[in-house]
Amino acid sequence: MSTKTAKKKTAAKSAAKKSSGSAKKSAPAKKAAAKKADAPDLRRYADAPVNKAMSKSDKIRAFVDMVRIRKFEQAALQSYQKGKMGGFLHLYIGQEATAVGTCALLGDHDHIITAYRDHGHALAVGMTMNECMAELYGKYTGCSKGKGGSMHFFAPEKRYWGGHGIVGGQTPLGLGIAYALKYKGLKGSCLCFLGDGAVNQGPFHESLNLAGLWDLPIIYVIENNRYSMGTSQDRSSVYPEGGLAQRAEAYRIDWTTAHGENLYDVRAKTSEAIERAHEKSRPTVLEIATYRYYGHSIADANHQKYRTKEEILEYQRNRDPIMVWQRILEEEGVLTADEAKEIENKARDEAKDSIRFADESPFPPESEILTDVYHSVDNPGSHTNQGKIFFNDRLPWE
Ligand SMILES: Cc1ncc(C[n+]2csc(CCOP(=O)(O)OP(=O)(O)O)c2C)c(N)n1
C-alpha cells in the first residue's frame, strides 16, 4: 500500500467514525439518529417542474389511483383464498407509487409493457377494476377474454402491451415498440418495466445494446423490490455502487435511480427520461427502489423465511408509498385524514363490486378456444399490410 493510499484510508476511517457518530452516543440518541436517517424525505423532488405543475386534483388523483390498486389486490387475494380463481397471482402491494408515478405522465405516443406483476400498471393506465377482476376469474368479460389470467393483462387501445410471464421477455418486445415509434417518426416512448431479477437475463442486455446503438426511445424501469422469488439481490447480482441501473453505462445509456416510496421522486425521474426519449430519441435505465409486502406469488407462503418480519414491517411502517403520499398531501393541505378514509372506502366498494361483476360473468364460450392464438388467423391478410399488424389496417396510435 502506498503512503498516499494509507493516508486516504485513515482519513476515510475517521470521517466514517465522525459520520456514524461512534463517539459514545446514548441509546435513545442512537435510536433517534437511526430514525432520522430512515425517515423518508417528504420534499424530495417536490420542486421538480413536473411536480410543481401538479394541480390539487392531480395530487388527489394519484392518491386515489394508488389506493385503488391496493384495494383491488386485497380483494383479489381474498377471492383467491376462497378458491374463486386459479393460476398465479403476483401482488403489487407496496410498489404502487411506481405504476402511478410513471403512467400518469404518458402521452398519446407513449406505450407501456411489463412483466407478470401487472395489475398495478393496468389500473394505472385506466383499465377498469371490472375487466381486471374478471380476467383473474378467467371470465369472458376480462381484458383478455379470460384467456390470459393474472400475468397477461392487455389493453392495446390504451397502449398497454401486457403482462408477460417470461422473465426479461418483455424487454426485446418493448424495444420493438420503441423501434416502431422511431421508424414512424413519432415523438413517443416505450416504458418497459422489469423486475430486478430480470437484469441478469440475456435478452435484457441484447435489448440494451440495440437501444444504445440505434438511439431508441425506450425507458427501462427496473422495479427493484430486492427479491427475485426467494433470492435477494445481494445473493444474485453484482451490484455496482450506483445500483443496478449503472450497468447501462456499458451501453452508453443514461441511467438514474428513484426512491419508490416517494411519488414526487418517481415522477421527476420518469419525466426526465420521457423528455430524453421524446426530444433526443435516447434510452434511459431508471431503477426504482421499492418493496413487495406479500410473497413472490400467492404460492409463496414462506416468504418470511428468506427475509425477516422486521424488514417487512420497516417498509410498511416507514416507507409505504400510500402512507408517504398521504403525509405529503396532508402537510401541503391538499388532503385531510377524513377525505383519505373516504377515498379508501370508495375504492374498497369498487373492488367489492368488481368481484360481484366477475362472479356473475360467463366463462368464454367453447368457440373461443382457437381464437387469439395467431394474429394472422384472426385477421386474415394482416401479414401483407406493411406492418400495420395490430388492428387490421391501422396501428392503435395512428
Ligand atoms: C426466463 C425465465 N426464467 C425463470 C422464470 C421463473 N420465474 C418467474 S418469476 C421469477 C423471479 C423474477 O423476479 P423479478 O424479475 O425480480 O420480478 P418480481 O417478481 O420481483 O416482480 C422467476 C425466476 C421465468 N418465468 N422465466
The ligand as an SDF file (V2000), in Angstrom:
LIG
                    3D

 26 27  0  0  0  0  0  0  0  0999 V2000
  -36.8610  -16.9860  -18.3260 C   0  0  0  0  0  0  0  0  0  0  0  0
  -37.4980  -17.3220  -17.0090 C   0  0  0  0  0  0  0  0  0  0  0  0
  -36.7620  -17.8970  -16.0460 N   0  0  0  0  0  0  0  0  0  0  0  0
  -37.3400  -18.2100  -14.8580 C   0  0  0  0  0  0  0  0  0  0  0  0
  -38.6690  -17.9400  -14.6400 C   0  0  0  0  0  0  0  0  0  0  0  0
  -39.2810  -18.2650  -13.2860 C   0  0  0  0  0  0  0  0  0  0  0  0
  -39.5280  -17.0440  -12.5630 N   0  0  0  0  0  0  0  0  0  0  0  0
  -40.7390  -16.4950  -12.5320 C   0  0  0  0  0  0  0  0  0  0  0  0
  -40.7690  -15.0780  -11.6930 S   0  0  0  0  0  0  0  0  0  0  0  0
  -39.1360  -15.1460  -11.3360 C   0  0  0  0  0  0  0  0  0  0  0  0
  -38.4960  -14.0490  -10.4880 C   0  0  0  0  0  0  0  0  0  0  0  0
  -38.2970  -12.7560  -11.1820 C   0  0  0  0  0  0  0  0  0  0  0  0
  -38.0680  -11.7400  -10.2380 O   0  0  0  0  0  0  0  0  0  0  0  0
  -38.0220  -10.2160  -10.6010 P   0  0  0  0  0  0  0  0  0  0  0  0
  -37.6090  -10.0430  -12.0070 O   0  0  0  0  0  0  0  0  0  0  0  0
  -37.2190   -9.5410   -9.5720 O   0  0  0  0  0  0  0  0  0  0  0  0
  -39.5190   -9.7070  -10.5230 O   0  0  0  0  0  0  0  0  0  0  0  0
  -40.5120   -9.5830   -9.2940 P   0  0  0  0  0  0  0  0  0  0  0  0
  -41.1500  -10.9370   -9.1160 O   0  0  0  0  0  0  0  0  0  0  0  0
  -39.6980   -9.1900   -8.1130 O   0  0  0  0  0  0  0  0  0  0  0  0
  -41.5140   -8.5750   -9.6870 O   0  0  0  0  0  0  0  0  0  0  0  0
  -38.5860  -16.2870  -11.8790 C   0  0  0  0  0  0  0  0  0  0  0  0
  -37.1620  -16.6510  -11.7320 C   0  0  0  0  0  0  0  0  0  0  0  0
  -39.4010  -17.3580  -15.6950 C   0  0  0  0  0  0  0  0  0  0  0  0
  -40.6880  -17.0550  -15.5670 N   0  0  0  0  0  0  0  0  0  0  0  0
  -38.8020  -17.0360  -16.8650 N   0  0  0  0  0  0  0  0  0  0  0  0
  1  2  1  0
  2  3  1  0
  2 26  2  0
  3  4  2  0
  4  5  1  0
  5  6  1  0
  5 24  2  0
  6  7  1  0
  7  8  2  0
  7 22  1  0
  8  9  1  0
  9 10  1  0
 10 11  1  0
 10 22  2  0
 11 12  1  0
 12 13  1  0
 13 14  1  0
 14 15  2  0
 14 16  1  0
 14 17  1  0
 17 18  1  0
 18 19  2  0
 18 20  1  0
 18 21  1  0
 22 23  1  0
 24 25  1  0
 24 26  1  0
M  CHG  1   7   1
M  END
$$$$
